[in-house]
Amino acid sequence: MTEEKRQRAWEHYWQSSRLASCGGEGGQQYQDAIVEHWHRVFANFHGVDQLLDLCCGNGALALMANRYFREQGLGSVAITGIDQARINPQRWLARLNPWITPIRFMGGVPAESLPFPEGSFSAVIGQYAIEYTDRDRSLAECQRVLADSGYLAFVCHAREGCTVQRAQTQLADVGRLGRLDYFSAARELARLQFSRRDPGHPDCLAAKTVFEEKSQILRDWASRAAEPAMYENIVNVTTDTLRKSIHHPPEVIQAKLDEVAAGVENHAHRVRALVQAALTDTEIRSWLDPLIRRNFRAVGRLPQPVQGPRGLLGWSVVLRRGH
């Protein structure tokens, strides 16, 4: 996948009312275990007045921090969220006003090249964030913009964790869908319906039979898939689009089918990126060791496991500049 397609995959995802890219339940920011972990981290921040949320997406962590500091009577903390994707949380999450309004969000900003002066922030944080970047470059930028005695705090995907295990199962589901060639069958049926203009024509009937057989296969897979909603939504949206084909120009129907197929491709990219970004605890220690040897100290265990009801959710890293 080209860099442009990667960028589009994430931007498409954040052009919605979603808060979190993973780890959320029932439309919430994150699972309770993650929220509780960050509250403990925030409680141990001292002298923080400027906070940067790295790779923020639609701002789940930034919003959590804003609510925490304000509810604790520390409303003077200014929060900035940056993401390489072109994000606009204030538009998509207007329902969360006034909590989200005070946060400054900046899209199109890579973590490897932060547009801030040295020492701008007293804390740099990220939830499932820095591991997606070129870590050497982004860590160097984090250190540059971090003030003396400032904090670095991240929760990273754990290669051994349940989120990665689920992602690997999702990738298998997407691969199975690709081998079925479902969207080619849908496009062929749409083409014949337009060219023949007779739903009873033998070619149309044959194409419809192929499409319906593949749709039933998807429904069967949904009953035992890690992500059944994906299969169900694909079948429902594609079937509904083909039903409407007689009421719309062919280019509109084909565009809708292409949109559904692109959504699956984008999903596959994001899940694949998650699996590739995940780290073991040994890798995290190796990655952070140079910082510890210089002028950072660990706050608590390094790394610390963040456990949820289904297992390990991620590795937490909290460092403070200075000895």
Order of alpha helices (4+ residues) and beta strands (2+ residues): alpha-alpha-beta-alpha-beta-alpha-beta-beta-alpha-beta-alpha-alpha-alpha-alpha-alpha-alpha-beta-beta-beta
